[in-house]
Amino acid sequence: MPLLVLVRHGQSTWNEQNRFTGEEDVPLTELGKEEARAAGRKLKGIGFSHGFTSVLRRAIDTMELILNTAGYPDLPVTRNRALNERNYGRLQGLNKAEIAKKYGDEQVATWRRSFSVRPPGGESLADTAGRVIPYYQTAIEPLLKNGQNVLIVAHGNSLRSLMMFLENINKEEIAHVDLPTGTPRRYVLTKEGKIDKADYL
């Protein structure tokens, strides 16, 4: 049965600083690099056929560290903007705690966790799903249905939107779903692309 593994990139410098990152291209911290290596150790021996990342360096670098650690340095990897983190608009680069003081915890929670509400000048999770899911269906799902194992390294919100689709998570439940940095989520799929088993490694 084919395997699909999702990994959120390791901790970035703006994760560490509690900033809204979105599509800003920031690097991994040393902890983030170690999280990526730890993920690679967990993924040894799976035998991936293809990898996919966003075009942002924190995902690209996480993928490279995973593959080098797991022993797949030559795995073909496709980068596509469809897998980028959701754009947080005018919030990008700002400290989350400071924004909460200005606008209130409830408003910030809505911007971060609502399915359909956009932050100022940015994307909602629905907008993010609108680019992630079609890309998954056209570029990734056919490989899985062909029996190949696929690794996706991307971002908290782009992967949450894909998890909604894969696991039939509704708009209310997704607000409480969080994907830890550097922790692989594995899906064992049927030949039809349906989930047989899902777990964290």
C-alpha positions as CSV (number, residue, x, y, z in Angstrom):
1,M,0.0,0.0,0.0
2,P,1.4,3.4,-0.9
3,L,2.6,5.8,1.8
4,L,2.1,9.6,2.0
5,V,4.2,11.4,4.6
6,L,3.6,15.1,5.5
7,V,6.3,17.1,7.4
8,R,6.0,20.6,8.5
9,H,9.4,22.3,8.2
10,G,11.6,22.6,11.2
11,Q,11.5,25.6,13.5
12,S,12.3,28.9,11.7
13,T,13.8,32.0,13.0
14,W,10.4,33.7,13.0
15,N,8.7,30.7,14.7
16,E,11.3,31.2,17.5
17,Q,10.5,35.0,17.6
18,N,6.7,34.4,17.6
19,R,6.2,36.3,14.4
20,F,3.6,35.8,11.7
21,T,5.8,34.4,8.9
22,G,3.5,33.5,6.0
23,E,5.3,33.7,2.7
24,E,8.3,35.6,4.0
25,D,11.4,33.5,3.2
26,V,13.1,33.0,6.6
27,P,15.7,30.4,7.5
28,L,15.7,27.5,9.9
29,T,17.1,27.8,13.4
30,E,19.6,25.3,14.7
31,L,16.8,23.6,16.5
32,G,14.8,23.5,13.3
33,K,17.7,21.8,11.5
34,E,17.9,19.2,14.2
35,E,14.1,18.6,14.0
36,A,14.6,18.0,10.3
37,R,17.4,15.5,10.9
38,A,15.3,13.8,13.6
39,A,12.5,13.4,11.0
40,G,15.0,12.0,8.6
41,R,16.0,9.3,11.1
42,K,12.3,8.3,11.5
43,L,11.9,8.0,7.7
44,K,14.9,5.8,7.0
45,G,14.0,2.7,5.0
46,I,10.6,3.8,3.6
47,G,11.7,4.1,0.0
48,F,10.2,7.3,-1.3
49,S,9.7,7.7,-5.1
50,H,9.2,11.5,-5.1
51,G,9.3,14.5,-2.8
52,F,7.4,17.8,-3.0
53,T,8.1,21.1,-1.2
54,S,7.1,24.8,-1.4
55,V,9.5,27.3,-2.9
56,L,10.4,28.7,0.5
57,R,13.8,28.0,1.9
58,R,12.7,26.7,5.3
59,A,10.8,23.8,3.6
60,I,13.5,23.3,1.0
61,D,16.2,23.1,3.6
62,T,14.1,20.8,5.8
63,M,13.6,18.4,2.9
64,E,17.3,18.4,2.1
65,L,18.2,17.6,5.7
66,I,15.6,14.9,5.9
67,L,16.8,13.2,2.7
68,N,20.5,13.4,3.6
69,T,19.8,11.9,7.0
70,A,17.4,9.2,5.7
71,G,19.8,8.2,3.0
72,Y,17.8,9.5,-0.1
73,P,20.1,12.4,-1.3
74,D,19.1,11.8,-4.9
75,L,15.4,11.7,-4.5
76,P,13.7,13.8,-7.2
77,V,12.0,16.8,-5.5
78,T,9.5,19.1,-7.1
79,R,9.1,22.7,-5.7
80,N,5.8,24.5,-6.3
81,R,4.4,27.7,-4.9
82,A,1.0,25.9,-4.4
83,L,2.5,24.4,-1.3
84,N,3.7,27.7,0.2
85,E,2.5,28.8,3.6
86,R,-0.7,30.9,3.6
87,N,0.0,34.6,3.1
88,Y,-0.6,36.6,6.3
89,G,-0.7,39.9,4.5
90,R,0.0,42.9,6.6
91,L,0.6,40.8,9.7
92,Q,3.7,39.2,8.2
93,G,6.8,40.0,10.3
94,L,4.8,41.2,13.2
95,N,4.9,39.7,16.7
96,K,1.8,37.7,17.5
97,A,1.7,38.8,21.2
98,E,2.0,42.5,20.2
99,I,-0.8,42.1,17.6
100,A,-3.0,40.4,20.3
101,K,-2.5,43.4,22.5
102,K,-3.5,45.7,19.7
103,Y,-6.5,43.8,18.3
104,G,-7.4,41.4,21.1
105,D,-6.8,37.6,21.5
106,E,-10.1,36.7,19.9
107,Q,-9.5,38.6,16.7
108,V,-6.0,37.2,16.4
109,A,-7.3,33.7,17.0
110,T,-9.9,34.3,14.3
111,W,-7.2,35.4,11.8
112,R,-5.0,32.4,12.7
113,R,-7.6,29.7,13.0
114,S,-10.8,30.5,11.1
115,F,-11.3,28.7,7.9
116,S,-12.8,31.6,5.9
117,V,-11.7,34.8,7.5
118,R,-8.7,36.5,5.9
119,P,-6.1,38.5,7.9
120,P,-5.7,42.0,6.5
121,G,-4.3,41.7,3.0
122,G,-3.7,38.0,3.3
123,E,-5.2,34.6,2.6
124,S,-7.7,32.5,4.6
125,L,-7.2,28.8,5.1
126,A,-10.0,28.4,2.5
127,D,-7.8,30.4,0.0
128,T,-4.8,28.2,0.9
129,A,-6.8,25.0,0.3
130,G,-7.9,26.4,-3.0
131,R,-4.4,26.1,-4.3
132,V,-3.1,23.2,-2.3
133,I,-5.8,20.7,-3.0
134,P,-5.9,21.0,-6.8
135,Y,-2.1,20.7,-6.9
136,Y,-2.3,17.6,-4.7
137,Q,-5.0,16.1,-7.0
138,T,-3.1,16.8,-10.2
139,A,0.6,16.3,-9.3
140,I,0.7,14.1,-6.2
141,E,-2.3,11.8,-6.0
142,P,-1.6,10.1,-9.4
143,L,1.8,9.0,-8.0
144,L,0.1,7.5,-4.9
145,K,-2.5,5.7,-7.0
146,N,0.3,4.3,-9.0
147,G,1.7,2.7,-5.8
148,Q,4.5,5.2,-5.1
149,N,5.5,6.6,-1.7
150,V,5.5,10.4,-1.6
151,L,7.0,12.8,0.9
152,I,5.7,16.4,1.2
153,V,7.6,19.0,3.3
154,A,5.6,22.2,3.6
155,H,4.0,24.5,6.1
156,G,1.6,24.5,9.0
157,N,-1.4,25.9,7.1
158,S,-0.8,24.5,3.7
159,L,-0.5,21.0,5.3
160,R,-3.5,21.6,7.6
161,S,-5.6,22.4,4.5
162,L,-4.4,19.1,2.9
163,M,-5.2,17.3,6.1
164,M,-8.8,18.6,6.0
165,F,-9.1,17.1,2.6
166,L,-7.5,13.8,3.4
167,E,-9.1,13.2,6.7
168,N,-12.5,14.8,6.1
169,I,-11.9,17.4,8.9
170,N,-14.6,20.0,9.0
171,K,-14.3,23.8,9.2
172,E,-14.8,23.9,13.0
173,E,-12.5,21.0,13.9
174,I,-9.6,22.3,11.8
175,A,-9.3,25.2,14.1
176,H,-8.0,22.8,16.8
177,V,-5.6,20.9,14.6
178,D,-1.9,21.8,14.8
179,L,0.9,20.1,13.1
180,P,4.2,20.2,15.1
181,T,7.4,21.3,13.4
182,G,9.5,18.4,12.1
183,T,7.1,15.6,13.1
184,P,6.2,13.3,10.2
185,R,2.5,12.4,9.7
186,R,2.1,9.2,7.9
187,Y,-0.8,8.0,5.8
188,V,-1.2,4.4,4.6
189,L,-3.4,4.6,1.5
190,T,-5.5,2.2,-0.4
191,K,-5.0,1.8,-4.2
192,E,-7.9,4.2,-4.6
193,G,-6.2,6.9,-2.6
194,K,-8.3,6.5,0.6
195,I,-6.8,6.5,4.0
196,D,-6.3,3.1,5.6
197,K,-4.2,4.4,8.6
198,A,-2.9,7.7,9.8
199,D,-0.4,8.3,12.6
200,Y,2.6,10.4,13.7
201,L,6.0,9.0,13.6
